[in-house]
Amino acid sequence: MGQWLGRTLAAGVAASLAVGAMIIGGTPARAADSIELSLDMTSMSVSGTKPKDKVTIRLTLRNTGTVPAYGVLAKIWRSQDPIRSRIDLASIADGSVDTWGGWPNLPGNYQLITNSTTAFEPGATRSFTLTGTLAQLGFTTKKVAYAIGVDVVATADQSSNSSTVAQVRTFVPMPGKAAVPVTPLVLLSAPPTKLGANLFANEDLSSQLTGRLNSLLITASSTRSSWLIDPALLDEVRDQADGYQVVHDGTISEGTGQQTATAWLARFEKLDTARGARTLFANPDTYGAQATNTENLLAWSKTATESVPEVTGLRLIVVPTGNVVDNANLAFLASAKATAVTASNSSVSAALQSSRSGQEVLGASAVTGQDAVGSSTSEQIQQRQLLLAETALCSTEGQVRLLTNPDEVALNSQAEPAWVTNRSLPALLNSEGGDQAAVKDTKPDHLGVNSFERLKGLAGDLEAYQDLVPDSTVAATPQATYLRSISQSWIGNEANQDEFAMALRDQFGPDNVNDKVSLRASARFVMSGRTTEFPVTVTNDLTEPVQVRVVVVTDNPQRLTVPPSELITVQPGQSETVNIRPEATTNGVVTADAYLTDATGRRVGDAVSLTIEMTELGMVAWIIVGISGVVLVVATWWRIRQVRRRESTSAQNAEAPE
């Protein structure tokens, strides 16, 4: 946003009109393949709003090609058609609408770089200044904006057949007499990293807290700024502040950002809550949710936000996908009962607008919150002038500037001329609303259908996990996990979204659960009676206790049945032994599958194949063995008795007299 599309313009030096189009960052608009010139603004200023006040533009021209240019002439281009609508301004800025204009050709409005016989050689650089009064330029109307720029014409063959080879475009704001109230609104949000309580997919949040979010928090603490907090961000920072773990390649390690989170959280808690508000949890893709009939989105946000008590007392301001809405979107969001919904695509310039759905609309700037400010000076000037042009259109009804990164904060500070005044969010919301929003149908970038299809799978995984781990703290708020998976942060960032989804699947998906909750048992059992007990072992390698029961299904239930075990709890990293009690009706051999289920009967882990042999002859054999033992003992005793009796008789005979 904020730059017109570059294009080649075939226009003679003497032409009086041309279709205006801005080149991005000074990229040359080439009239001939042999000429390559780049034009950059180095500064731009407007001394006031009176007819004699001047517009001053300083520029640098470079020959970036391989052949010389001749008759190089730079001149101011402007359109005298006042821009009155935010939508018209945005359409001109993004190149979707052309605006007609021409060259004043007055002293100071043009600069001859070289004449028709003098070469502007490859590698040559020339800096120069062009000026024009507002009267000369035809900028006479107030509370509007005008398009302005510079064209460079040249020829490659020293002929008079010159054409436009480089150009740059921007805007001049024409504010009214009264100051324009501006509300800078800092959005504190970040791509999700939390998988569950005290468990994170990576350490990205720590770098955000010391980088982008640190800068935004500094701005939010200023008395000139108001702020929005994503409850999901605050939940993650709070969770890291009391210690956390990170999952990487299936292994869990202690997190390293606890002190960083603690420090950031302490500074956040000092913010003036009167100037604050909250967004939907995780700033979900509201456009994609509506398109895929994900109607639970707003209910999920309400439930998830209740787990972050620090924000429940703040106003709710919805930042929809792309910061744009249509009437259908507003109707979809109505049940959230938000204080307001931000939107950059209303033609109404007022900061606070009404809507058909009864919600108030904040006309958040189309400049900020869309594209980061470019790194070149020329791009920064273009962004600043576009922002100021919109500010002038807003007039006394005010402007909201949504700030999401440090570049936008810098842009906001550069766009605070003497004719703007600061207004807080509470003061804006308490003011009298403007006209009804007139939103332009806009299709913003959004998540693909596959993201919402994947959401259905995630919901199934979490439901199954909670049935297995009913007292889970990791998966205690599934609604928060759903919203994190469809956050606006993932739009245009599919690789990181896939990485986050993979981390969730590795934690809660059936593959992980089935690998870590297992059953072990002997492959063969022999029953010595109609009922008996056999041990099996349940192992839990998850990080939380599971509740399971053992189920055995035989191939011949008329011959052998095995009642399921009682529901048992197995602690993380532990194993438990469970006795199963088969019940036989006849002798024989059966095969069976033993497996685990949760309390609802859903299977967990892999089944174990068993062979069970049933025979009561085994008991008869033991009886025979027992009787044989008794007989052997009795026989042995009888034999010993006989031997002792004979020995006693022999002794008596030996003592008798002959």
Buried (B, 14 or more C-beta within 10 A) or exposed (E): BBBBBBBBBEBEBEBEEBEBBBBBBBBBBBBBEEBBBBBBBBEBEBEEBEEEEBBBBBBBBBBBBEBBBBBBBBBBBBBBBBBBBBBBBBBBBBBEEBBEBBBBEBEBBBBEBBEBEBBBEBEBEBEBEBBBBBEBBBBBBEBBBBBBBBBBBBBBEBEEEBBBBBBBBBBBBBBBEEBBBBBBBBBBBBBBBBBBBBBBBBBBBBBBBBEBBBBBBBBBBBEBBBBBBBBBBBBBBBBBBEEBEBBEEEEEEEBEBBEBBBBBBEBBEEBBBEBBBBBBBBBBBBBBBBBBEBEBBBEBBBBBBBBBEBBEEBBBBBBBBBBBBBEEBBBBBBEBEBBBBBBBBBBBBBBBBBBEBEBBBBBBBBBBBBBBBBEBBBBBBBBBBBBBBBBBBBBEBBBBBBBBBBBBBBBBEBBBBEBBEBBBBBBBBEBEBBBBBBBBEBEBEBBBEEBBEBBEBBBEBBBBBBBBBBEBEBBEBBBBBBBBBBBBBBBEBEEBBEEBBEBBBBBBBBEBBBBBBBBEBEEEBEBBEBEBEBEBBBBBBBBBBBBBBBBBBBEBEEBBBBEEBEEBBBEEEEEBEBEBEBEBEEBEBBEBBBBBBBEEEEBBBEBBEBEBBBBBEBEEEEEEEEEEEEEEEEEEEEEEEEEEEEEEEEEEEEEEEE
